[in-house]
Amino acid sequence: MNLDGETNLKLKQALESTAFMHEDSYYRDFKALIKCEDPNTNLYSFVGTLDFEQNLYPLSPQRLLLRDSKLRNTEYIYGAVIFTGHDTKVMQNSTAPPKSIIL
């Protein structure tokens, strides 16, 4: 994303505990619980945990793809959607366009 004006690619990686899951068949019986902060405007922080196989794994901004992120240098990803619509960090940071005054 270009929210901060940077154009360099940012590396994102799966949790080590789920990195082996690279085929659809792994997700047939996949069960996990994500607990995280409420929607907020802070783009550079995310506090959450993944409860998977009776272990808690921290989720951080390095594991998070923001709305409208572009996928490059990989064919596909598996992931979970945390917030949608106006609850996304990007949407909460958006401002209304300036209004035109017609005289």
CORBEL-V342212 format. One record per helix or strand of 2 or more residues. SS is the DSSP state (helix for helix, strand for strand). FROM is the first residue (numbers start at 1). TO is the last residue. If there is no record, write none. Layout:
[[SS/FROM/TO] [SS/FROM/TO]]
This chain:
[[helix/24/27] [strand/32/36] [strand/48/52] [strand/55/59] [helix/61/63] [helix/85/87] [helix/89/93]]
